[in-house]
Amino acid sequence: MSSLNSSYIGLRKDILRHINRKSSIVLDIGCAIGENGRYLLNNNLASKVIGIEINSAMAEVSREKLTQVIVGNIESQDVIDQLPKGLLYDYIILGDVLEHLNQPWDLLKDLSGLLNVDGEIIISLPNIQHIDVFIHVFIKGVWPLNERGIFDKTHLRWFTHKNIINVVNSSDLRVVNIYRNFRFRDRQGSKFPFYGIFLKMLFKNLYTHQYIVVCKKK
């Protein structure tokens, strides 16, 4: 992806709405340019935000906004070793990260040990069961390689609703809630037709573009 791919730098209100404790300690994995962390700090929802970002250009920008930023791949032990020793987190954010990893289940197991007793991990993941996958693969006969969305060419893993539950349950975590971001097609700004409410009700998995998953320790 480009150094400042617009898919990864915006404020994620769909994630932030689940952070509701004051002065929390937050670990934001894939923090991009630090917009989420800055929002949390400015609104007294966080007292510390530690960011991890693999893209050095984004990390450089986020350093001006967050408490600390570590540059590198979260699957690298070297990155884990740079986290403040003994610090436990009220929230860990994984905003569209797990699908880019080789072993996402191993990471979740490791992160569960960094949570406070009542800490939460908030995950967002694209839904590979979306209707656009059927349209492209079974009708058009192609798997797109896009810069963003479900068909982001940098994805290494793919998840459905059941996959998400399975990977969380296998990682010393439990699912507290799963929320849905609906989208008619896999493109930004895509709007549902007037009968969209019925599509969401009758075929909710097919029109869920992204899942937001809130997890706690078992």
TORPA-4810 file (N, C-alpha, C, O; in nm, 3 decimals):
<nodes>
NODE_1_0.084_-0.119_0.000_0.000_0.000_0.000_0.087_0.124_0.000_0.202_0.119_0.043_M
NODE_2_0.034_0.233_-0.047_0.109_0.358_-0.048_0.129_0.405_0.094_0.061_0.360_0.186_S
NODE_3_0.224_0.496_0.112_0.263_0.535_0.247_0.149_0.596_0.326_0.146_0.585_0.448_S
NODE_4_0.054_0.661_0.258_-0.059_0.720_0.327_-0.190_0.680_0.260_-0.272_0.765_0.225_L
NODE_5_-0.209_0.551_0.241_-0.332_0.497_0.183_-0.451_0.545_0.265_-0.457_0.522_0.386_N
NODE_6_-0.546_0.612_0.201_-0.659_0.672_0.271_-0.747_0.569_0.341_-0.826_0.604_0.428_S
NODE_7_-0.733_0.441_0.305_-0.811_0.336_0.371_-0.773_0.320_0.517_-0.852_0.267_0.595_S
NODE_8_-0.654_0.363_0.553_-0.600_0.329_0.684_-0.579_0.450_0.776_-0.529_0.433_0.888_Y
NODE_9_-0.615_0.569_0.733_-0.576_0.686_0.812_-0.693_0.762_0.875_-0.670_0.856_0.952_I
NODE_10_-0.814_0.724_0.846_-0.928_0.799_0.897_-0.965_0.764_1.040_-0.922_0.661_1.093_G
NODE_11_-1.046_0.849_1.101_-1.097_0.826_1.236_-1.199_0.712_1.231_-1.291_0.714_1.149_L
NODE_12_-1.182_0.614_1.318_-1.271_0.497_1.318_-1.373_0.510_1.431_-1.356_0.451_1.537_R
NODE_13_-1.478_0.585_1.407_-1.580_0.605_1.508_-1.654_0.475_1.542_-1.705_0.459_1.652_K
NODE_14_-1.659_0.383_1.445_-1.725_0.255_1.471_-1.648_0.172_1.573_-1.706_0.087_1.640_D
NODE_15_-1.518_0.197_1.586_-1.437_0.132_1.690_-1.438_0.214_1.818_-1.456_0.160_1.927_I
NODE_16_-1.420_0.343_1.804_-1.405_0.430_1.922_-1.531_0.436_2.008_-1.521_0.463_2.127_L
NODE_17_-1.646_0.411_1.950_-1.770_0.416_2.028_-1.775_0.310_2.137_-1.857_0.318_2.229_R
NODE_18_-1.688_0.210_2.127_-1.685_0.104_2.227_-1.583_0.130_2.338_-1.567_0.048_2.428_H
NODE_19_-1.515_0.242_2.330_-1.422_0.282_2.436_-1.491_0.390_2.519_-1.504_0.505_2.476_I
NODE_20_-1.535_0.351_2.637_-1.619_0.442_2.715_-1.572_0.464_2.858_-1.644_0.523_2.939_N
NODE_21_-1.451_0.419_2.890_-1.396_0.446_3.023_-1.301_0.565_3.013_-1.231_0.582_2.914_R
NODE_22_-1.299_0.645_3.115_-1.211_0.762_3.118_-1.068_0.721_3.151_-1.044_0.625_3.224_K
NODE_23_-0.974_0.795_3.095_-0.831_0.781_3.127_-0.781_0.638_3.111_-0.703_0.589_3.193_S
NODE_24_-0.824_0.572_3.006_-0.783_0.434_2.980_-0.640_0.428_2.927_-0.586_0.526_2.876_S
NODE_25_-0.580_0.312_2.941_-0.452_0.284_2.878_-0.481_0.197_2.756_-0.540_0.090_2.768_I
NODE_26_-0.439_0.246_2.639_-0.480_0.185_2.513_-0.359_0.146_2.431_-0.261_0.221_2.422_V
NODE_27_-0.366_0.028_2.371_-0.268_-0.018_2.274_-0.337_-0.021_2.139_-0.433_-0.096_2.120_L
NODE_28_-0.290_0.060_2.045_-0.351_0.068_1.912_-0.255_0.005_1.811_-0.155_0.065_1.773_D
NODE_29_-0.288_-0.117_1.769_-0.204_-0.192_1.675_-0.250_-0.160_1.533_-0.366_-0.180_1.498_I
NODE_30_-0.157_-0.111_1.453_-0.193_-0.059_1.322_-0.249_0.082_1.338_-0.354_0.114_1.282_G
NODE_31_-0.178_0.165_1.414_-0.230_0.297_1.452_-0.230_0.397_1.338_-0.287_0.505_1.351_C
NODE_32_-0.167_0.363_1.224_-0.162_0.452_1.106_-0.104_0.588_1.145_0.006_0.594_1.199_A
NODE_33_-0.175_0.696_1.119_-0.122_0.829_1.151_-0.170_0.881_1.286_-0.154_0.999_1.317_I
NODE_34_-0.230_0.793_1.366_-0.259_0.827_1.505_-0.388_0.902_1.531_-0.405_0.959_1.639_G
NODE_35_-0.479_0.905_1.435_-0.602_0.982_1.453_-0.690_0.927_1.565_-0.748_1.003_1.642_E
NODE_36_-0.700_0.794_1.574_-0.783_0.736_1.680_-0.726_0.765_1.817_-0.799_0.803_1.908_N
NODE_37_-0.596_0.749_1.831_-0.532_0.777_1.959_-0.543_0.922_1.999_-0.566_0.954_2.115_G
NODE_38_-0.525_1.010_1.903_-0.538_1.154_1.934_-0.679_1.187_1.983_-0.695_1.264_2.078_R
NODE_39_-0.779_1.129_1.920_-0.917_1.151_1.963_-0.936_1.104_2.107_-0.998_1.174_2.187_Y
NODE_40_-0.884_0.986_2.139_-0.900_0.932_2.274_-0.830_1.019_2.377_-0.886_1.044_2.485_L
NODE_41_-0.711_1.065_2.347_-0.636_1.149_2.440_-0.702_1.286_2.457_-0.714_1.337_2.569_L
NODE_42_-0.745_1.345_2.348_-0.806_1.478_2.353_-0.939_1.480_2.427_-0.980_1.582_2.482_N
NODE_43_-1.006_1.364_2.427_-1.138_1.357_2.492_-1.132_1.286_2.628_-1.234_1.244_2.681_N
NODE_44_-1.010_1.274_2.682_-0.989_1.216_2.814_-1.041_1.073_2.826_-1.068_1.025_2.936_N
NODE_45_-1.054_1.006_2.714_-1.090_0.864_2.716_-0.967_0.778_2.737_-0.977_0.660_2.773_L
NODE_46_-0.850_0.835_2.713_-0.725_0.764_2.733_-0.624_0.857_2.801_-0.617_0.976_2.770_A
NODE_47_-0.546_0.800_2.893_-0.435_0.874_2.952_-0.304_0.841_2.882_-0.211_0.921_2.881_S
NODE_48_-0.299_0.720_2.823_-0.184_0.677_2.744_-0.234_0.600_2.622_-0.325_0.519_2.633_K
NODE_49_-0.174_0.627_2.507_-0.200_0.547_2.387_-0.066_0.506_2.328_0.012_0.589_2.281_V
NODE_50_-0.040_0.377_2.332_0.080_0.321_2.271_0.041_0.270_2.133_-0.052_0.191_2.120_I
NODE_51_0.110_0.316_2.030_0.079_0.275_1.894_0.186_0.183_1.836_0.304_0.196_1.867_G
NODE_52_0.142_0.090_1.754_0.233_0.006_1.676_0.194_0.021_1.530_0.078_0.005_1.495_I
NODE_53_0.292_0.051_1.445_0.265_0.075_1.303_0.380_0.023_1.218_0.496_0.056_1.242_E
NODE_54_0.347_-0.059_1.119_0.449_-0.119_1.034_0.501_-0.022_0.929_0.613_-0.036_0.880_I
NODE_55_0.419_0.077_0.894_0.456_0.173_0.791_0.529_0.290_0.856_0.470_0.364_0.935_N
NODE_56_0.657_0.307_0.823_0.740_0.407_0.891_0.693_0.549_0.866_0.705_0.635_0.954_S
NODE_57_0.641_0.577_0.746_0.593_0.712_0.716_0.472_0.747_0.802_0.463_0.858_0.855_A
NODE_58_0.379_0.652_0.817_0.264_0.675_0.903_0.306_0.687_1.049_0.256_0.773_1.122_M
NODE_59_0.398_0.601_1.090_0.444_0.603_1.229_0.506_0.738_1.264_0.487_0.787_1.375_A
NODE_60_0.578_0.796_1.171_0.642_0.925_1.195_0.538_1.033_1.222_0.558_1.119_1.308_E
NODE_61_0.428_1.029_1.148_0.320_1.126_1.170_0.253_1.102_1.305_0.224_1.197_1.378_V
NODE_62_0.230_0.975_1.338_0.157_0.942_1.461_0.236_0.976_1.587_0.177_0.994_1.693_S
NODE_63_0.368_0.984_1.576_0.452_1.014_1.692_0.419_1.151_1.752_0.441_1.174_1.871_R
NODE_64_0.366_1.241_1.670_0.331_1.374_1.719_0.200_1.374_1.798_0.165_1.473_1.861_E
NODE_65_0.128_1.260_1.796_-0.006_1.256_1.855_-0.019_1.159_1.971_-0.101_1.180_2.060_K
NODE_66_0.062_1.053_1.973_0.045_0.946_2.070_0.153_0.949_2.177_0.254_1.019_2.164_L
NODE_67_0.132_0.872_2.282_0.227_0.866_2.393_0.359_0.802_2.349_0.467_0.850_2.383_T
NODE_68_0.348_0.695_2.272_0.465_0.623_2.221_0.425_0.550_2.095_0.312_0.501_2.084_Q
NODE_69_0.516_0.543_2.000_0.490_0.469_1.876_0.607_0.376_1.848_0.723_0.417_1.851_V
NODE_70_0.574_0.250_1.822_0.674_0.149_1.789_0.658_0.114_1.641_0.547_0.087_1.596_I
NODE_71_0.767_0.115_1.568_0.762_0.084_1.425_0.801_-0.062_1.404_0.906_-0.107_1.450_V
NODE_72_0.716_-0.135_1.334_0.750_-0.273_1.302_0.627_-0.360_1.290_0.514_-0.314_1.304_G
NODE_73_0.652_-0.487_1.262_0.548_-0.589_1.244_0.509_-0.646_1.379_0.595_-0.694_1.452_N
NODE_74_0.382_-0.643_1.413_0.334_-0.690_1.542_0.364_-0.838_1.562_0.366_-0.885_1.676_I
NODE_75_0.388_-0.912_1.456_0.422_-1.054_1.470_0.570_-1.076_1.501_0.614_-1.190_1.519_E
NODE_76_0.646_-0.969_1.508_0.788_-0.977_1.540_0.810_-0.966_1.691_0.755_-0.875_1.755_S
NODE_77_0.887_-1.055_1.747_0.916_-1.051_1.890_0.988_-0.923_1.928_0.973_-0.873_2.040_Q
NODE_78_1.066_-0.870_1.836_1.137_-0.745_1.862_1.040_-0.631_1.891_1.067_-0.545_1.975_D
NODE_79_0.928_-0.630_1.821_0.826_-0.527_1.844_0.760_-0.547_1.980_0.741_-0.451_2.056_V
NODE_80_0.725_-0.669_2.011_0.664_-0.700_2.141_0.757_-0.658_2.254_0.712_-0.606_2.356_I
NODE_81_0.885_-0.683_2.236_0.984_-0.650_2.340_0.995_-0.501_2.367_1.042_-0.460_2.473_D
NODE_82_0.953_-0.418_2.271_0.961_-0.273_2.288_0.842_-0.214_2.364_0.844_-0.096_2.400_Q
NODE_83_0.740_-0.295_2.390_0.627_-0.246_2.469_0.671_-0.219_2.612_0.756_-0.289_2.665_L
NODE_84_0.613_-0.117_2.675_0.649_-0.086_2.814_0.631_-0.208_2.904_0.524_-0.270_2.905_P
NODE_85_0.733_-0.243_2.979_0.730_-0.361_3.064_0.629_-0.346_3.177_0.624_-0.244_3.245_K
NODE_86_0.550_-0.449_3.196_0.456_-0.453_3.307_0.328_-0.373_3.287_0.243_-0.370_3.376_G
NODE_87_0.313_-0.309_3.173_0.194_-0.227_3.149_0.081_-0.314_3.096_0.098_-0.387_2.998_L
NODE_88_-0.035_-0.306_3.162_-0.154_-0.376_3.117_-0.252_-0.276_3.058_-0.254_-0.159_3.098_L
NODE_89_-0.332_-0.321_2.963_-0.415_-0.230_2.884_-0.563_-0.249_2.914_-0.612_-0.360_2.934_Y
NODE_90_-0.633_-0.136_2.916_-0.779_-0.138_2.928_-0.843_-0.172_2.794_-0.947_-0.237_2.789_D
NODE_91_-0.780_-0.129_2.687_-0.829_-0.158_2.552_-0.711_-0.185_2.459_-0.608_-0.118_2.465_Y
NODE_92_-0.728_-0.285_2.374_-0.635_-0.309_2.265_-0.715_-0.303_2.135_-0.814_-0.374_2.118_I
NODE_93_-0.672_-0.216_2.044_-0.742_-0.197_1.917_-0.667_-0.271_1.806_-0.546_-0.256_1.790_I
NODE_94_-0.742_-0.350_1.730_-0.690_-0.416_1.610_-0.781_-0.378_1.494_-0.870_-0.454_1.456_L
NODE_95_-0.757_-0.261_1.438_-0.842_-0.210_1.331_-0.795_-0.257_1.195_-0.701_-0.201_1.139_G
NODE_96_-0.860_-0.360_1.141_-0.824_-0.416_1.011_-0.676_-0.457_1.007_-0.600_-0.415_0.920_D
NODE_97_-0.639_-0.540_1.104_-0.501_-0.587_1.117_-0.490_-0.737_1.097_-0.401_-0.784_1.025_V
NODE_98_-0.578_-0.814_1.160_-0.564_-0.960_1.163_-0.559_-1.022_1.024_-0.492_-1.123_1.003_L
NODE_99_-0.631_-0.963_0.929_-0.633_-1.020_0.794_-0.501_-1.003_0.720_-0.481_-1.061_0.613_E
NODE_100_-0.411_-0.923_0.777_-0.279_-0.901_0.715_-0.170_-0.988_0.777_-0.053_-0.977_0.739_H
NODE_101_-0.206_-1.073_0.873_-0.106_-1.147_0.950_-0.097_-1.293_0.908_-0.192_-1.351_0.853_L
NODE_102_0.018_-1.352_0.934_0.038_-1.494_0.907_-0.031_-1.581_1.010_-0.094_-1.681_0.976_N
NODE_103_-0.020_-1.544_1.138_-0.076_-1.624_1.246_-0.160_-1.537_1.340_-0.118_-1.510_1.452_Q
NODE_104_-0.276_-1.492_1.296_-0.355_-1.401_1.380_-0.400_-1.462_1.512_-0.411_-1.390_1.611_P
NODE_105_-0.426_-1.593_1.515_-0.469_-1.659_1.638_-0.359_-1.658_1.744_-0.387_-1.646_1.864_W
NODE_106_-0.234_-1.671_1.700_-0.123_-1.664_1.795_-0.110_-1.525_1.856_-0.084_-1.510_1.975_D
NODE_107_-0.130_-1.424_1.773_-0.123_-1.287_1.824_-0.230_-1.263_1.929_-0.203_-1.203_2.033_L
NODE_108_-0.353_-1.308_1.902_-0.461_-1.288_1.998_-0.431_-1.355_2.132_-0.462_-1.301_2.237_L
NODE_109_-0.371_-1.472_2.127_-0.332_-1.539_2.252_-0.232_-1.455_2.330_-0.244_-1.440_2.452_K
NODE_110_-0.134_-1.401_2.259_-0.033_-1.317_2.325_-0.095_-1.190_2.383_-0.063_-1.149_2.494_D
NODE_111_-0.185_-1.129_2.306_-0.244_-1.003_2.350_-0.337_-1.021_2.470_-0.351_-0.930_2.551_L
NODE_112_-0.399_-1.137_2.482_-0.488_-1.161_2.595_-0.413_-1.147_2.728_-0.472_-1.109_2.829_S
NODE_113_-0.284_-1.177_2.726_-0.203_-1.164_2.845_-0.164_-1.022_2.879_-0.109_-0.996_2.986_G
NODE_114_-0.192_-0.928_2.789_-0.161_-0.786_2.812_-0.282_-0.707_2.860_-0.271_-0.586_2.884_L
NODE_115_-0.396_-0.773_2.875_-0.519_-0.705_2.916_-0.531_-0.696_3.068_-0.489_-0.787_3.139_L
NODE_116_-0.589_-0.586_3.116_-0.636_-0.580_3.254_-0.748_-0.682_3.273_-0.798_-0.740_3.177_N
NODE_117_-0.785_-0.702_3.398_-0.890_-0.801_3.429_-1.017_-0.773_3.349_-1.078_-0.866_3.296_V
NODE_118_-1.056_-0.647_3.340_-1.177_-0.609_3.266_-1.144_-0.550_3.129_-1.229_-0.487_3.066_D
NODE_119_-1.021_-0.571_3.083_-0.980_-0.513_2.955_-1.052_-0.576_2.836_-1.103_-0.687_2.845_G
NODE_120_-1.053_-0.503_2.727_-1.122_-0.549_2.606_-1.031_-0.534_2.484_-0.953_-0.439_2.473_E
NODE_121_-1.045_-0.628_2.393_-0.982_-0.617_2.261_-1.092_-0.587_2.161_-1.193_-0.657_2.156_I
NODE_122_-1.072_-0.482_2.082_-1.172_-0.442_1.982_-1.110_-0.466_1.844_-1.007_-0.409_1.809_I
NODE_123_-1.177_-0.550_1.767_-1.125_-0.595_1.638_-1.220_-0.553_1.528_-1.342_-0.565_1.543_I
NODE_124_-1.166_-0.504_1.418_-1.249_-0.490_1.297_-1.190_-0.578_1.189_-1.069_-0.586_1.171_S
NODE_125_-1.280_-0.645_1.116_-1.240_-0.740_1.012_-1.335_-0.731_0.893_-1.456_-0.719_0.913_L
NODE_126_-1.283_-0.737_0.771_-1.372_-0.744_0.655_-1.437_-0.882_0.646_-1.381_-0.982_0.691_P
NODE_127_-1.555_-0.885_0.589_-1.634_-1.008_0.579_-1.621_-1.070_0.440_-1.666_-1.013_0.341_N
NODE_128_-1.559_-1.187_0.434_-1.537_-1.253_0.306_-1.665_-1.318_0.253_-1.668_-1.368_0.140_I
NODE_129_-1.772_-1.318_0.334_-1.900_-1.373_0.292_-1.988_-1.267_0.223_-2.102_-1.296_0.186_Q
NODE_130_-1.937_-1.147_0.207_-2.014_-1.039_0.146_-2.057_-1.076_0.003_-1.988_-1.151_-0.065_H
NODE_131_-2.170_-1.023_-0.039_-2.228_-1.056_-0.169_-2.135_-1.027_-0.286_-2.142_-1.092_-0.390_I
NODE_132_-2.046_-0.928_-0.269_-1.955_-0.893_-0.378_-1.855_-1.003_-0.408_-1.805_-1.012_-0.520_D
NODE_133_-1.825_-1.087_-0.309_-1.736_-1.201_-0.333_-1.804_-1.298_-0.429_-1.741_-1.348_-0.522_V
NODE_134_-1.932_-1.325_-0.407_-2.007_-1.412_-0.498_-2.014_-1.353_-0.638_-1.995_-1.423_-0.737_F
NODE_135_-2.041_-1.224_-0.645_-2.054_-1.159_-0.775_-1.924_-1.167_-0.853_-1.924_-1.201_-0.972_I
NODE_136_-1.812_-1.136_-0.789_-1.685_-1.134_-0.860_-1.634_-1.274_-0.893_-1.588_-1.298_-1.005_H
NODE_137_-1.643_-1.366_-0.797_-1.585_-1.498_-0.818_-1.673_-1.588_-0.903_-1.624_-1.651_-0.997_V
NODE_138_-1.802_-1.595_-0.873_-1.888_-1.691_-0.939_-1.960_-1.636_-1.063_-2.005_-1.714_-1.147_F
NODE_139_-1.972_-1.506_-1.074_-2.037_-1.448_-1.193_-1.932_-1.390_-1.288_-1.932_-1.421_-1.407_I
NODE_140_-1.843_-1.306_-1.236_-1.740_-1.245_-1.320_-1.618_-1.334_-1.338_-1.542_-1.315_-1.433_K
NODE_141_-1.599_-1.432_-1.249_-1.489_-1.525_-1.261_-1.353_-1.466_-1.233_-1.255_-1.506_-1.296_G
NODE_142_-1.345_-1.372_-1.140_-1.218_-1.305_-1.111_-1.209_-1.273_-0.963_-1.309_-1.241_-0.898_V
NODE_143_-1.087_-1.281_-0.909_-1.061_-1.232_-0.774_-0.986_-1.101_-0.787_-0.868_-1.103_-0.824_W
NODE_144_-1.049_-0.987_-0.758_-0.983_-0.858_-0.775_-0.865_-0.842_-0.679_-0.863_-0.900_-0.571_P
NODE_145_-0.769_-0.763_-0.720_-0.656_-0.726_-0.634_-0.659_-0.574_-0.619_-0.599_-0.501_-0.698_L
NODE_146_-0.730_-0.530_-0.517_-0.757_-0.388_-0.498_-0.665_-0.326_-0.394_-0.590_-0.397_-0.326_N
NODE_147_-0.671_-0.195_-0.382_-0.593_-0.122_-0.282_-0.663_-0.113_-0.148_-0.602_-0.071_-0.050_E
NODE_148_-0.789_-0.153_-0.141_-0.866_-0.137_-0.019_-0.983_-0.234_-0.021_-1.011_-0.298_-0.123_R
NODE_149_-1.052_-0.244_0.093_-1.175_-0.321_0.100_-1.155_-0.471_0.115_-1.047_-0.516_0.153_G
NODE_150_-1.259_-0.546_0.083_-1.256_-0.691_0.098_-1.146_-0.754_0.014_-1.084_-0.852_0.055_I
NODE_151_-1.122_-0.699_-0.103_-1.025_-0.756_-0.197_-0.889_-0.687_-0.191_-0.813_-0.690_-0.288_F
NODE_152_-0.859_-0.626_-0.077_-0.727_-0.565_-0.057_-0.620_-0.669_-0.088_-0.619_-0.777_-0.031_D
NODE_153_-0.529_-0.635_-0.179_-0.430_-0.732_-0.227_-0.325_-0.769_-0.123_-0.246_-0.861_-0.145_K
NODE_154_-0.324_-0.698_-0.009_-0.227_-0.732_0.096_-0.285_-0.828_0.200_-0.215_-0.865_0.295_T
NODE_155_-0.410_-0.869_0.185_-0.470_-0.961_0.281_-0.408_-1.101_0.270_-0.386_-1.152_0.160_H
NODE_156_-0.380_-1.160_0.385_-0.327_-1.296_0.393_-0.428_-1.395_0.451_-0.415_-1.516_0.432_L
NODE_157_-0.528_-1.343_0.523_-0.630_-1.426_0.587_-0.768_-1.369_0.556_-0.783_-1.250_0.529_R
NODE_158_-0.869_-1.457_0.561_-1.005_-1.417_0.529_-1.100_-1.475_0.632_-1.080_-1.587_0.680_W
NODE_159_-1.203_-1.399_0.668_-1.290_-1.436_0.779_-1.438_-1.420_0.744_-1.479_-1.324_0.679_F
NODE_160_-1.516_-1.518_0.790_-1.662_-1.505_0.795_-1.702_-1.488_0.941_-1.616_-1.487_1.030_T
NODE_161_-1.831_-1.475_0.966_-1.881_-1.462_1.103_-1.836_-1.581_1.188_-1.789_-1.563_1.300_H
NODE_162_-1.851_-1.702_1.135_-1.812_-1.821_1.211_-1.662_-1.828_1.232_-1.616_-1.867_1.340_K
NODE_163_-1.584_-1.790_1.131_-1.438_-1.789_1.145_-1.394_-1.698_1.259_-1.305_-1.732_1.337_N
NODE_164_-1.458_-1.581_1.267_-1.422_-1.484_1.370_-1.445_-1.542_1.509_-1.359_-1.531_1.596_I
NODE_165_-1.561_-1.602_1.529_-1.592_-1.662_1.660_-1.492_-1.772_1.693_-1.445_-1.782_1.807_I
NODE_166_-1.458_-1.853_1.594_-1.365_-1.965_1.617_-1.225_-1.914_1.655_-1.163_-1.966_1.747_N
NODE_167_-1.177_-1.811_1.584_-1.041_-1.763_1.612_-1.034_-1.694_1.748_-0.933_-1.704_1.817_V
NODE_168_-1.140_-1.626_1.787_-1.143_-1.562_1.919_-1.149_-1.668_2.029_-1.075_-1.661_2.126_V
NODE_169_-1.237_-1.767_2.012_-1.253_-1.870_2.115_-1.128_-1.955_2.134_-1.107_-2.012_2.240_N
NODE_170_-1.045_-1.963_2.030_-0.923_-2.043_2.040_-0.806_-1.963_2.098_-0.694_-2.013_2.103_S
NODE_171_-0.832_-1.841_2.140_-0.723_-1.750_2.179_-0.734_-1.698_2.321_-0.691_-1.587_2.349_S
NODE_172_-0.791_-1.778_2.413_-0.806_-1.738_2.553_-0.893_-1.614_2.569_-0.884_-1.543_2.668_D
NODE_173_-0.979_-1.590_2.469_-1.070_-1.477_2.471_-1.213_-1.527_2.451_-1.235_-1.642_2.411_L
NODE_174_-1.308_-1.440_2.478_-1.448_-1.469_2.448_-1.510_-1.348_2.380_-1.472_-1.235_2.408_R
NODE_175_-1.603_-1.373_2.293_-1.674_-1.265_2.224_-1.781_-1.207_2.315_-1.867_-1.280_2.364_V
NODE_176_-1.775_-1.077_2.337_-1.876_-1.007_2.416_-1.989_-0.961_2.324_-2.107_-0.978_2.355_V
NODE_177_-1.951_-0.902_2.211_-2.050_-0.853_2.113_-1.987_-0.848_1.975_-1.867_-0.826_1.960_N
NODE_178_-2.071_-0.868_1.875_-2.029_-0.850_1.736_-2.125_-0.751_1.671_-2.247_-0.768_1.677_I
NODE_179_-2.069_-0.647_1.610_-2.149_-0.545_1.542_-2.119_-0.550_1.392_-2.016_-0.603_1.350_Y
NODE_180_-2.209_-0.496_1.314_-2.198_-0.506_1.169_-2.196_-0.368_1.103_-2.275_-0.281_1.137_R
NODE_181_-2.104_-0.351_1.011_-2.106_-0.236_0.921_-2.157_-0.286_0.786_-2.091_-0.365_0.719_N
NODE_182_-2.275_-0.240_0.747_-2.336_-0.286_0.623_-2.289_-0.202_0.505_-2.266_-0.082_0.518_F
NODE_183_-2.275_-0.266_0.389_-2.246_-0.194_0.266_-2.302_-0.275_0.149_-2.286_-0.397_0.145_R
NODE_184_-2.367_-0.207_0.056_-2.433_-0.275_-0.055_-2.331_-0.340_-0.149_-2.351_-0.453_-0.194_F
NODE_185_-2.224_-0.269_-0.179_-2.117_-0.322_-0.263_-1.982_-0.287_-0.200_-1.973_-0.201_-0.113_R
NODE_186_-1.878_-0.355_-0.245_-1.745_-0.336_-0.189_-1.675_-0.216_-0.254_-1.572_-0.229_-0.319_D
NODE_187_-1.735_-0.101_-0.235_-1.671_0.022_-0.280_-1.720_0.136_-0.191_-1.835_0.138_-0.148_R
NODE_188_-1.632_0.229_-0.167_-1.664_0.340_-0.077_-1.778_0.422_-0.134_-1.783_0.451_-0.253_Q
NODE_189_-1.870_0.458_-0.047_-1.983_0.539_-0.089_-2.098_0.460_-0.148_-2.199_0.518_-0.187_G
NODE_190_-2.084_0.327_-0.155_-2.191_0.243_-0.209_-2.314_0.250_-0.119_-2.304_0.230_0.002_S
NODE_191_-2.429_0.280_-0.178_-2.552_0.296_-0.102_-2.653_0.188_-0.137_-2.660_0.141_-0.250_K
NODE_192_-2.732_0.149_-0.036_-2.836_0.051_-0.057_-2.952_0.111_-0.135_-2.980_0.231_-0.122_F
NODE_193_-3.020_0.031_-0.217_-3.145_0.078_-0.279_-3.253_0.093_-0.174_-3.231_0.063_-0.056_P
NODE_194_-3.369_0.139_-0.214_-3.476_0.169_-0.119_-3.519_0.046_-0.039_-3.571_0.060_0.072_F
NODE_195_-3.498_-0.074_-0.094_-3.537_-0.197_-0.025_-3.420_-0.255_0.057_-3.425_-0.370_0.099_Y
NODE_196_-3.317_-0.175_0.080_-3.198_-0.221_0.151_-3.227_-0.274_0.291_-3.159_-0.367_0.336_G
NODE_197_-3.326_-0.216_0.360_-3.357_-0.261_0.495_-3.394_-0.408_0.498_-3.365_-0.478_0.595_I
NODE_198_-3.460_-0.455_0.391_-3.499_-0.596_0.385_-3.379_-0.685_0.355_-3.372_-0.798_0.404_F
NODE_199_-3.286_-0.636_0.274_-3.164_-0.711_0.246_-3.083_-0.732_0.374_-3.030_-0.840_0.398_L
NODE_200_-3.075_-0.626_0.456_-3.001_-0.634_0.581_-3.067_-0.730_0.679_-2.998_-0.798_0.755_K
NODE_201_-3.199_-0.735_0.678_-3.271_-0.822_0.770_-3.266_-0.968_0.726_-3.243_-1.057_0.807_M
NODE_202_-3.286_-0.992_0.596_-3.298_-1.128_0.546_-3.164_-1.192_0.513_-3.149_-1.314_0.524_L
NODE_203_-3.067_-1.110_0.473_-2.937_-1.163_0.428_-2.824_-1.086_0.496_-2.733_-1.035_0.431_F
NODE_204_-2.831_-1.078_0.629_-2.739_-0.990_0.702_-2.592_-1.027_0.682_-2.507_-0.939_0.674_K
NODE_205_-2.561_-1.156_0.673_-2.421_-1.194_0.652_-2.371_-1.157_0.513_-2.254_-1.125_0.495_N
NODE_206_-2.461_-1.160_0.416_-2.422_-1.129_0.278_-2.400_-0.979_0.257_-2.329_-0.940_0.164_L
NODE_207_-2.459_-0.896_0.341_-2.445_-0.751_0.323_-2.367_-0.685_0.437_-2.358_-0.562_0.443_Y
NODE_208_-2.311_-0.766_0.525_-2.216_-0.713_0.623_-2.082_-0.697_0.554_-2.023_-0.795_0.508_T
NODE_209_-2.035_-0.576_0.548_-1.906_-0.549_0.483_-1.792_-0.566_0.582_-1.681_-0.604_0.544_H
NODE_210_-1.819_-0.538_0.708_-1.714_-0.538_0.810_-1.777_-0.571_0.945_-1.887_-0.525_0.978_Q
NODE_211_-1.705_-0.651_1.023_-1.747_-0.684_1.158_-1.662_-0.606_1.260_-1.541_-0.591_1.242_Y
NODE_212_-1.727_-0.559_1.365_-1.658_-0.501_1.479_-1.683_-0.597_1.596_-1.798_-0.620_1.635_I
NODE_213_-1.575_-0.651_1.651_-1.585_-0.756_1.752_-1.524_-0.706_1.883_-1.409_-0.662_1.885_V
NODE_214_-1.600_-0.715_1.990_-1.551_-0.677_2.122_-1.528_-0.805_2.202_-1.619_-0.886_2.217_V
NODE_215_-1.405_-0.822_2.253_-1.366_-0.945_2.322_-1.312_-0.915_2.461_-1.260_-0.806_2.487_C
NODE_216_-1.325_-1.013_2.549_-1.264_-1.008_2.682_-1.196_-1.141_2.710_-1.214_-1.238_2.637_K
NODE_217_-1.117_-1.143_2.818_-1.057_-1.268_2.862_-1.166_-1.366_2.903_-1.272_-1.327_2.953_K
NODE_218_-1.138_-1.495_2.882_-1.231_-1.598_2.931_-1.227_-1.602_3.082_-1.298_-1.682_3.143_K
</nodes>
